[in-house]
Amino acid sequence: MNLVGTTNAGYTIIKQGKNAVIAHNNNAVDQYVAWSYNNIDNKLGFFWGRYGSLKFAEIAFNKKEKGEYSG
């Protein structure tokens, strides 16, 4: 399932991996977030968000994709 362009909590997903996404919201204090996600019975779940700059979100995204703790 392609999640790019999907909106969650006011953030629009701009990058998707197999375990994580990066999303962006111009109006938020922390404009970027990396979330872990799952899709169970066609119900999307986003969790363990790391909010901050694009660089910070990319670092967290890469860790999430590897199954590492991103906190």
N, CA, C and O atoms as a printed pandas DataFrame, in Angstrom:
     atom_number atom_name residue_name chain_id  residue_number  x_coord  y_coord  z_coord
0              1         N          MET        A               1    0.844   -1.175    0.000
1              2        CA          MET        A               1    0.000    0.000    0.000
2              3         C          MET        A               1    0.889    1.237    0.000
3              4         O          MET        A               1    1.757    1.384    0.861
4              5         N          ASN        A               2    0.675    2.114   -0.954
5              6        CA          ASN        A               2    1.444    3.352   -1.052
6              7         C          ASN        A               2    0.837    4.394   -0.116
7              8         O          ASN        A               2   -0.321    4.779   -0.275
8              9         N          LEU        A               3    1.619    4.845    0.856
9             10        CA          LEU        A               3    1.135    5.818    1.832
10            11         C          LEU        A               3    1.551    7.252    1.514
11            12         O          LEU        A               3    1.068    8.186    2.154
12            13         N          VAL        A               4    2.434    7.442    0.541
13            14        CA          VAL        A               4    2.895    8.794    0.194
14            15         C          VAL        A               4    1.679    9.621   -0.246
15            16         O          VAL        A               4    0.901    9.209   -1.107
16            17         N          GLY        A               5    1.542   10.794    0.372
17            18        CA          GLY        A               5    0.396   11.662    0.115
18            19         C          GLY        A               5   -0.717   11.502    1.125
19            20         O          GLY        A               5   -1.609   12.348    1.201
20            21         N          THR        A               6   -0.684   10.425    1.909
21            22        CA          THR        A               6   -1.670   10.200    2.969
22            23         C          THR        A               6   -1.417   11.166    4.113
23            24         O          THR        A               6   -0.268   11.485    4.418
24            25         N          THR        A               7   -2.489   11.634    4.748
25            26        CA          THR        A               7   -2.368   12.555    5.876
26            27         C          THR        A               7   -2.695   11.836    7.178
27            28         O          THR        A               7   -3.649   11.061    7.246
28            29         N          ASN        A               8   -1.898   12.096    8.206
29            30        CA          ASN        A               8   -2.142   11.587    9.555
30            31         C          ASN        A               8   -1.791   12.687   10.536
31            32         O          ASN        A               8   -0.691   13.236   10.490
32            33         N          ALA        A               9   -2.716   13.011   11.422
33            34        CA          ALA        A               9   -2.497   14.007   12.482
34            35         C          ALA        A               9   -1.996   15.340   11.923
35            36         O          ALA        A               9   -1.190   16.016   12.562
36            37         N          GLY        A              10   -2.467   15.717   10.738
37            38        CA          GLY        A              10   -2.073   16.983   10.135
38            39         C          GLY        A              10   -0.776   16.950    9.348
39            40         O          GLY        A              10   -0.394   17.958    8.754
40            41         N          TYR        A              11   -0.095   15.823    9.330
41            42        CA          TYR        A              11    1.157   15.656    8.600
42            43         C          TYR        A              11    0.899   14.833    7.336
43            44         O          TYR        A              11    0.136   13.867    7.367
44            45         N          THR        A              12    1.529   15.212    6.239
45            46        CA          THR        A              12    1.411   14.492    4.976
46            47         C          THR        A              12    2.654   13.643    4.764
47            48         O          THR        A              12    3.777   14.142    4.836
48            49         N          ILE        A              13    2.450   12.377    4.506
49            50        CA          ILE        A              13    3.558   11.445    4.325
50            51         C          ILE        A              13    4.286   11.749    3.017
51            52         O          ILE        A              13    3.676   11.857    1.953
52            53         N          ILE        A              14    5.611   11.884    3.128
53            54        CA          ILE        A              14    6.436   12.215    1.963
54            55         C          ILE        A              14    7.424   11.104    1.609
55            56         O          ILE        A              14    7.999   11.110    0.521
56            57         N          LYS        A              15    7.623   10.147    2.527
57            58        CA          LYS        A              15    8.545    9.034    2.271
58            59         C          LYS        A              15    8.036    7.822    3.032
59            60         O          LYS        A              15    7.583    7.933    4.171
60            61         N          GLN        A              16    8.114    6.661    2.389
61            62        CA          GLN        A              16    7.642    5.432    3.009
62            63         C          GLN        A              16    8.675    4.337    2.864
63            64         O          GLN        A              16    9.248    4.129    1.795
64            65         N          GLY        A              17    8.897    3.644    3.964
65            66        CA          GLY        A              17    9.704    2.431    3.952
66            67         C          GLY        A              17    8.821    1.256    4.323
67            68         O          GLY        A              17    7.595    1.365    4.305
68            69         N          LYS        A              18    9.435    0.138    4.658
69            70        CA          LYS        A              18    8.618   -1.033    5.024
70            71         C          LYS        A              18    8.173   -0.994    6.485
71            72         O          LYS        A              18    7.211   -1.665    6.856
72            73         N          ASN        A              19    8.870   -0.207    7.321
73            74        CA          ASN        A              19    8.521   -0.112    8.745
74            75         C          ASN        A              19    8.214    1.298    9.220
75            76         O          ASN        A              19    7.679    1.483   10.313
76            77         N          ALA        A              20    8.547    2.293    8.410
77            78        CA          ALA        A              20    8.464    3.681    8.874
78            79         C          ALA        A              20    8.090    4.618    7.730
79            80         O          ALA        A              20    8.197    4.279    6.552
80            81         N          VAL        A              21    7.644    5.811    8.129
81            82        CA          VAL        A              21    7.344    6.879    7.170
82            83         C          VAL        A              21    7.931    8.182    7.698
83            84         O          VAL        A              21    8.182    8.327    8.894
84            85         N          ILE        A              22    8.145    9.131    6.783
85            86        CA          ILE        A              22    8.459   10.506    7.144
86            87         C          ILE        A              22    7.301   11.353    6.638
87            88         O          ILE        A              22    6.835   11.176    5.512
88            89         N          ALA        A              23    6.841   12.274    7.480
89            90        CA          ALA        A              23    5.738   13.151    7.101
90            91         C          ALA        A              23    6.100   14.594    7.417
91            92         O          ALA        A              23    7.004   14.865    8.208
92            93         N          HIS        A              24    5.372   15.521    6.782
93            94        CA          HIS        A              24    5.692   16.948    6.876
94            95         C          HIS        A              24    4.426   17.763    7.106
95            96         O          HIS        A              24    3.365   17.464    6.557
96            97         N          ASN        A              25    4.560   18.808    7.938
97            98        CA          ASN        A              25    3.475   19.760    8.197
98            99         C          ASN        A              25    4.096   21.145    8.311
99           100         O          ASN        A              25    4.776   21.440    9.294
100          101         N          ASN        A              26    3.867   22.001    7.310
101          102        CA          ASN        A              26    4.428   23.363    7.309
102          103         C          ASN        A              26    4.004   24.194    8.508
103          104         O          ASN        A              26    4.733   25.097    8.920
104          105         N          ASN        A              27    2.834   23.905    9.077
105          106        CA          ASN        A              27    2.284   24.725   10.154
106          107         C          ASN        A              27    2.683   24.261   11.550
107          108         O          ASN        A              27    2.346   24.917   12.536
108          109         N          ALA        A              28    3.380   23.165   11.647
109          110        CA          ALA        A              28    3.767   22.627   12.960
110          111         C          ALA        A              28    5.091   23.233   13.421
111          112         O          ALA        A              28    5.924   23.629   12.606
112          113         N          VAL        A              29    5.268   23.297   14.716
113          114        CA          VAL        A              29    6.546   23.762   15.276
114          115         C          VAL        A              29    7.654   22.817   14.825
115          116         O          VAL        A              29    8.681   23.259   14.309
116          117         N          ASP        A              30    7.448   21.533   15.017
117          118        CA          ASP        A              30    8.363   20.508   14.508
118          119         C          ASP        A              30    7.762   20.020   13.195
119          120         O          ASP        A              30    6.818   19.230   13.199
120          121         N          GLN        A              31    8.308   20.487   12.070
121          122        CA          GLN        A              31    7.661   20.290   10.775
122          123         C          GLN        A              31    7.773   18.873   10.212
123          124         O          GLN        A              31    7.032   18.517    9.296
124          125         N          TYR        A              32    8.672   18.074   10.738
125          126        CA          TYR        A              32    8.863   16.714   10.217
126          127         C          TYR        A              32    8.704   15.695   11.329
127          128         O          TYR        A              32    8.990   15.963   12.496
128          129         N          VAL        A              33    8.242   14.525   10.938
129          130        CA          VAL        A              33    8.101   13.423   11.891
130          131         C          VAL        A              33    8.443   12.123   11.176
131          132         O          VAL        A              33    8.152   11.954    9.992
132          133         N          ALA        A              34    9.060   11.216   11.910
133          134        CA          ALA        A              34    9.243    9.836   11.461
134          135         C          ALA        A              34    8.397    8.968   12.381
135          136         O          ALA        A              34    8.589    8.980   13.597
136          137         N          TRP        A              35    7.479    8.230   11.819
137          138        CA          TRP        A              35    6.638    7.305   12.573
138          139         C          TRP        A              35    6.944    5.883   12.154
139          140         O          TRP        A              35    7.229    5.622   10.985
140          141         N          SER        A              36    6.888    4.969   13.095
141          142        CA          SER        A              36    6.742    3.564   12.762
142          143         C          SER        A              36    5.278    3.385   12.366
143          144         O          SER        A              36    4.416    4.153   12.795
144          145         N          TYR        A              37    5.004    2.384   11.557
145          146        CA          TYR        A              37    3.609    2.138   11.184
146          147         C          TYR        A              37    3.359    0.664   10.971
147          148         O          TYR        A              37    4.280   -0.127   10.766
148          149         N          ASN        A              38    2.070    0.313   11.025
149          150        CA          ASN        A              38    1.658   -1.032   10.649
150          151         C          ASN        A              38    0.322   -0.939    9.921
151          152         O          ASN        A              38   -0.359    0.085    9.973
152          153         N          ASN        A              39   -0.032   -2.006    9.255
153          154        CA          ASN        A              39   -1.290   -2.107    8.526
154          155         C          ASN        A              39   -1.872   -3.474    8.846
155          156         O          ASN        A              39   -1.476   -4.482    8.261
156          157         N          ILE        A              40   -2.801   -3.498    9.767
157          158        CA          ILE        A              40   -3.423   -4.746   10.191
158          159         C          ILE        A              40   -4.892   -4.705    9.778
159          160         O          ILE        A              40   -5.643   -3.821   10.192
160          161         N          ASP        A              41   -5.281   -5.663    8.968
161          162        CA          ASP        A              41   -6.655   -5.726    8.453
162          163         C          ASP        A              41   -7.072   -4.401    7.817
163          164         O          ASP        A              41   -8.181   -3.915    8.037
164          165         N          ASN        A              42   -6.162   -3.823    7.022
165          166        CA          ASN        A              42   -6.400   -2.546    6.324
166          167         C          ASN        A              42   -6.674   -1.374    7.261
167          168         O          ASN        A              42   -7.296   -0.391    6.858
168          169         N          LYS        A              43   -6.213   -1.471    8.510
169          170        CA          LYS        A              43   -6.287   -0.358    9.457
170          171         C          LYS        A              43   -4.857    0.100    9.725
171          172         O          LYS        A              43   -4.046   -0.637   10.284
172          173         N          LEU        A              44   -4.569    1.328    9.317
173          174        CA          LEU        A              44   -3.221    1.869    9.516
174          175         C          LEU        A              44   -3.033    2.316   10.952
175          176         O          LEU        A              44   -3.930    2.904   11.556
176          177         N          GLY        A              45   -1.866    2.035   11.490
177          178        CA          GLY        A              45   -1.488    2.504   12.817
178          179         C          GLY        A              45   -0.129    3.180   12.741
179          180         O          GLY        A              45    0.824    2.610   12.209
180          181         N          PHE        A              46   -0.036    4.397   13.272
181          182        CA          PHE        A              46    1.220    5.147   13.311
182          183         C          PHE        A              46    1.610    5.318   14.773
183          184         O          PHE        A              46    0.764    5.666   15.598
184          185         N          PHE        A              47    2.873    5.078   15.107
185          186        CA          PHE        A              47    3.282    5.128   16.510
186          187         C          PHE        A              47    4.775    5.419   16.626
187          188         O          PHE        A              47    5.521    5.371   15.648
188          189         N          TRP        A              48    5.178    5.720   17.846
189          190        CA          TRP        A              48    6.574    6.024   18.179
190          191         C          TRP        A              48    7.141    7.128   17.283
191          192         O          TRP        A              48    8.201    6.967   16.678
192          193         N          GLY        A              49    6.424    8.247   17.207
193          194        CA          GLY        A              49    6.859    9.368   16.386
194          195         C          GLY        A              49    8.056   10.106   16.969
195          196         O          GLY        A              49    8.162   10.293   18.181
196          197         N          ARG        A              50    8.951   10.519   16.087
197          198        CA          ARG        A              50   10.110   11.346   16.446
198          199         C          ARG        A              50    9.992   12.616   15.621
199          200         O          ARG        A              50   10.096   12.578   14.395
200          201         N          TYR        A              51    9.774   13.739   16.289
201          202        CA          TYR        A              51    9.483   15.021   15.648
202          203         C          TYR        A              51   10.697   15.936   15.673
203          204         O          TYR        A              51   11.454   15.951   16.643
204          205         N          GLY        A              52   10.878   16.708   14.586
205          206        CA          GLY        A              52   11.981   17.660   14.542
206          207         C          GLY        A              52   12.269   18.104   13.115
207          208         O          GLY        A              52   11.363   18.256   12.296
208          209         N          SER        A              53   13.540   18.304   12.840
209          210        CA          SER        A              53   13.983   18.733   11.503
210          211         C          SER        A              53   13.917   17.552   10.537
211          212         O          SER        A              53   13.747   16.407   10.955
212          213         N          LEU        A              54   14.052   17.840    9.250
213          214        CA          LEU        A              54   14.082   16.771    8.256
214          215         C          LEU        A              54   15.262   15.846    8.515
215          216         O          LEU        A              54   15.117   14.627    8.424
216          217         N          LYS        A              55   16.419   16.398    8.836
217          218        CA          LYS        A              55   17.599   15.567    9.106
218          219         C          LYS        A              55   17.347   14.631   10.293
219          220         O          LYS        A              55   17.690   13.450   10.237
220          221         N          PHE        A              56   16.748   15.160   11.364
221          222        CA          PHE        A              56   16.438   14.354   12.545
222          223         C          PHE        A              56   15.449   13.242   12.180
223          224         O          PHE        A              56   15.617   12.094   12.592
224          225         N          ALA        A              57   14.412   13.595   11.400
225          226        CA          ALA        A              57   13.416   12.600   10.995
226          227         C          ALA        A              57   14.048   11.521   10.118
227          228         O          ALA        A              57   13.702   10.345   10.238
228          229         N          GLU        A              58   14.964   11.906    9.244
229          230        CA          GLU        A              58   15.632   10.923    8.387
230          231         C          GLU        A              58   16.488    9.953    9.198
231          232         O          GLU        A              58   16.529    8.761    8.894
232          233         N          ILE        A              59   17.166   10.452   10.220
233          234        CA          ILE        A              59   17.967    9.585   11.094
234          235         C          ILE        A              59   17.054    8.595   11.816
235          236         O          ILE        A              59   17.348    7.401   11.875
236          237         N          ALA        A              60   15.947    9.097   12.366
237          238        CA          ALA        A              60   14.997    8.223   13.065
238          239         C          ALA        A              60   14.377    7.219   12.090
239          240         O          ALA        A              60   14.230    6.044   12.425
240          241         N          PHE        A              61   14.017    7.671   10.894
241          242        CA          PHE        A              61   13.457    6.795    9.863
242          243         C          PHE        A              61   14.416    5.646    9.564
243          244         O          PHE        A              61   14.003    4.487    9.533
244          245         N          ASN        A              62   15.682    5.958    9.345
245          246        CA          ASN        A              62   16.672    4.924    9.031
246          247         C          ASN        A              62   16.819    3.925   10.161
247          248         O          ASN        A              62   16.953    2.726    9.914
248          249         N          LYS        A              63   16.795    4.398   11.397
249          250        CA          LYS        A              63   16.864    3.479   12.539
250          251         C          LYS        A              63   15.624    2.604   12.596
251          252         O          LYS        A              63   15.725    1.397   12.816
252          253         N          LYS        A              64   14.449    3.204   12.400
253          254        CA          LYS        A              64   13.207    2.431   12.432
254          255         C          LYS        A              64   13.203    1.359   11.330
255          256         O          LYS        A              64   12.739    0.240   11.547
256          257         N          GLU        A              65   13.716    1.708   10.169
257          258        CA          GLU        A              65   13.769    0.749    9.063
258          259         C          GLU        A              65   14.677   -0.433    9.398
259          260         O          GLU        A              65   14.447   -1.543    8.917
260          261         N          LYS        A              66   15.691   -0.209   10.207
261          262        CA          LYS        A              66   16.616   -1.274   10.621
262          263         C          LYS        A              66   16.112   -2.022   11.851
263          264         O          LYS        A              66   16.719   -3.008   12.269
264          265         N          GLY        A              67   14.998   -1.556   12.436
265          266        CA          GLY        A              67   14.469   -2.181   13.650
266          267         C          GLY        A              67   15.191   -1.750   14.903
267          268         O          GLY        A              67   15.095   -2.408   15.939
268          269         N          GLU        A              68   15.927   -0.632   14.816
269          270        CA          GLU        A              68   16.660   -0.118   15.969
270          271         C          GLU        A              68   15.795    0.891   16.732
271          272         O          GLU        A              68   14.890    1.501   16.163
272          273         N          TYR        A              69   16.081    1.054   17.997
273          274        CA          TYR        A              69   15.426    2.076   18.793
274          275         C          TYR        A              69   15.823    3.443   18.257
275          276         O          TYR        A              69   17.006    3.711   18.047
276          277         N          SER        A              70   14.839    4.309   18.033
277          278        CA          SER        A              70   15.141    5.616   17.435
278          279         C          SER        A              70   15.018    6.760   18.437
279          280         O          SER        A              70   15.045    7.924   18.038
280          281         N          GLY        A              71   14.885    6.458   19.723
281          282        CA          GLY        A              71   14.703    7.502   20.731
282          283         C          GLY        A              71   15.950    8.021   21.194
283          284         O          GLY        A              71   15.972    8.908   22.047
